[in-house]
Every structure is written in C-alpha cells, then in structure tokens.
Amino acid sequence: MGVSQCVAVSIALTAVRVYLGAMILAHGYHHFFGGGRIAGTSRWFESIGVRPGRLNAVIASTTEVGVGVLLLLGLATPLAAAGLIALMLVAIATVHRKNGFFIFNKGEGFEYTLGVAVVAAALGTLGPGPYSLDRWWNVPGWSWTPGARMALTVGVGVGSALVQLALFYRPGRAD
C-alpha cells in the first residue's frame, strides 16, 4: 500500500472511530442528563421487559459513556467496539427485531442498530488507526492479527449481549 493510501486509511479509521464514539457518548449523556434522565430510561426499560429497569438503565448508560470515551481516544478499541456491539444487539433483540429491517418501519426496524454493530465489528477488527492511544501507547492488543481482534471484538460483544439478555430480559412479565 502506498503512502497516500496508508494516510487515507488512517484518516478513515479515525473518522469512523471518532464518529461512533461521539454518537454513543451522546446517547449515554442524554440518558443521564437529557429528557427523562435515568428515571425515564428506567421506566422505558421496564416497559420493554428489561428488568430491573433502574439497574439496567445505569448499566446501559454507563456503558454508552464509557464506550464512547474509549472510542474517541482510541483506547482498548477491540473491547470498546465489543461494548458497542453488545449495546446494539440488545437493542435489536428487545426493541427493533419485531419491527422488521427498515428504520422507517413503524416502531423502527433494526437496520440502523445492525449497521452500527457491523461497523463496530469492522473497527474492532481493523484497529483504531495510528491516531489513537492504543497505537501511541503500543497497547498489546494492537499488535494482534486482525483475525484475533475480530474474534475478541465479536466474541465479547455477542457474548455480553447474550448474558445481558439471559439475566435481565423478561418480556411480557410484570415483576
């Protein structure tokens, strides 16, 4: 790959990482400080069968903020990407799956959340790029093969989502 291609790839990885980080950080921030805050998020989680609502609202919002900061900095990128995958898969399973694929379907389909999860998987696989703390500090995971980073990112992301759903998703049951 030529120098100009390397620079372009580096800039592209940075742009994707920074966008995903800022986007999910904004979601977490909003859950803590905007709209209905944690209380409103808690009630919504209860209404979709994610119980206990308050605990899960705090966990999800904290994960969004933490993942967002890590992605913005390019720190622990495979794990941050895994966290984003887990968030999106839980959102698909609990809210969007029943509404079909397209985001413009009534109730919003899983098109957007699946797209975010796929981009997070790609980012975790490719790495954060050279403009990141992972690269600057030479974090050990950066030197792994792309296959190993993919296995870590997707494995932890899917595994975390499955654990979250198994422990806390109880649709149609009032406690």
Summary of the structure (lengths in Angstrom):
residues: 175
radius of gyration: 16.9
end to end distance: 57.9
largest distance: 60.1
contacts: 600
relative contact order: 0.15
helix: 76%
strand: 1%
